[in-house]
Amino acid sequence: MALIEGTNRSELLIGTDEGDDIFLYGGNDTVRGLGGNDGLWSSSGNDLFIGGEGRDRIDYRNDPAGILFDFRTGQAIDGWGNTDRFQTVERVVGSRFDDRLFGNGADNSFSGERGDDLINGGGGEDFIWFGRTANAVVVDLGNGTARGEGNDTLVSIEHMGGSNFADRLTGSDSDNWISPDQFGDIYTPNYRRGGADTVDGGGGFDTVSYWNSLAAVTVNLALGTGRDGAGNTDRLRNVEAVEGSTFNDRLTGDTRGNLLAGIEGRDRLIGGRGRDTLEGGEGNDRFVFLERTDTGNVITDFATGDRIEIGVAGFGGGLVRGALAAESFAARAFAGDADDRFLYRQSDGKLWFDVNGNATGGRTLIVDLADGTALTAADFVLI
């Protein structure tokens, strides 16, 4: 990563293949970010910004007045009244004043900063970030409002990231991605305080994400709570999916069909009732099933070192806590004798539980793994 600074003359500034910060100080400049996620900082002058590869942003925080920025036309009026042009730029950070920011048909990312801003995402799936606000924000994507450091108007915004404080984040009827305590993507410090947030996904299939947490998280959709990495407890409502952190998380679903994604670390994923999709990510993960009525689930990435935990009280069938006996596991679709309890067909990854062995009527499909996944009795833990 490089820090590149211009002068008050018109010049060509070229970045590196990594994420650079390129600052302008006047003149009619041309800026080429090249590779990486670059920050291209505005100054007076009629400038041309070419982001290049990566997710690049133009940053107007130092401008002396509000800006007009339009992804549709590839042009912006900066805080000095000059006209900027831009290409291959995905993100914009507004000024400290009243801005007007417009998206196009792509997936755009906005940070309005201070002031009473109008932000219209247009088509695509667009993000708004509040990572640098000095206080909590109240955001309602359904009503198109955001209050905190100004009163913003939001149009066609589908996803959002909160502040470092106790926010109230409400989604819309779209499928929203909501990240409490968001202090990343555009800005990536190594410390944040978090905050006890309220997240309401609204309609649609909504995701709460703790991917940038600095410690493990515990999320329980059935209880409507999420304990973040800073030790604060978020309140969750109308949320169907959870992304964990890079640490050892515990993610629990509810009675709906949930998506639980551990990302990294040694995670424990408990789907609960409903047809759930469980993604452990990197690390040795535990996939937990407590009742045999918890059927039709999917594990996307079961691998060596992962384990399937089975609740003996909810499954019955004479199971006893501890390791699964080898004779209770059979690599076939139907029980061959009275001892068979877990039946696995490797070709299509289907795992059944048979409560009464080779007697009739006891087989239930518990989970579907990826086709060809290897599975043995040693991969089970009875709890």
C-alpha positions, 0 to 999 in steps of 0.5 A: 500500500502506498501513499501518493500525494500530488501538488497544486499543478496539473499532473498524472498520478499513478498508483500501484497494484495494491490498495493506495491512498492518492491525494490531490492538492489542486490542478486538473489531475488524472489519477490511475489507481491500478490494482487494489482497493484504492482511495482517490481523494478529491481536491479543487480542479477538473479531475479524471479518476480511473480506479482500475481493478479492485473496489475503488472509492472517490473520497470528498470528505475534504471538500468545502461544500456539498457535492453532486456525484452520479454513477450514471454519467460518470461525472461529479460536481465537487465542493469547489464547483469543478467537474470531475470525471471517473471510470471503474469506481465502485464507492463514493464518500461524500462531504461534510455537507449536503450531498446528492449521490446517485447510483446506476445499474451496478452494485454501488456503495455510498457513505454520505458522511455529515449533512442532509444527504440524498442517496439514490442507489438506482438499480443493482444491490447498493450499500450504505455505510455509517462506519465513521459517524461520531454517534449512533444512527437510526436507519430504516431502508423501508421508509428511506430515512437515516438519522445520525449526523444529519437527516438523509433520504435513501432511495433504492438502497438494499444493504447497510453497515452500522456505526460503532455505537448503539444503532437501530437498523431496519430493513425493507421488503427486499433481501437485505444484508445488515452489518451492525457496528460496521467499521470496515469495507471503506475504512479498516482500523484495528479497533472498534467499540461496537454497540448494542444495536437493534436490527429489524430485517423487515420482509425478504430474506435478511442477513446480519453479518459480524464478519468484521468482529474482532472477537467471537460472536454468539447469535441466536435467532430464536432468542433474537439476540446477537452478542458481538465481539465487543461484548454488546448484545444486539437485538435481532428481528426478522433476520433469517441468515447470519454471517459469523466472524473469523473466530470461534462463533456459536450461531443458532437458527430459529424455526424458519429455514436459516442460513448460518455461515461461520466464515472462519474459526472453529464454529458451532452451527445449530440450525434448529427446526426448519430446512437450514443451510449450514456453512462452516467455512475454514476451521474445524466446525461442529454442525449440531442437530438436536431433534430427528424432526429437524429434517431437510438440512444442507451442509455445504462444506463438510470436511476432514476435522469437522463433526456432526453433533447429535442430541441423544434426547431428541433423536432417541433410538437408544443412542448414548452420549459419546462416540458413535459406535461403528455398528450404528453407521452404515454406508448405504441408504437403508438399514441392514440390521437392528443396530443401524442408526445413521445411513449414508449414501456418499454418491449424493451426500444424503444422511438419514437417521433410522430410529428402529434399524431394519424395522419399517417406518423409522427412516428420516432424512436429516441432512444433505452433504455435497455429493461425494463427501466422505463420512464415517462413524468417527465424524459423529459426536453424540451429546 
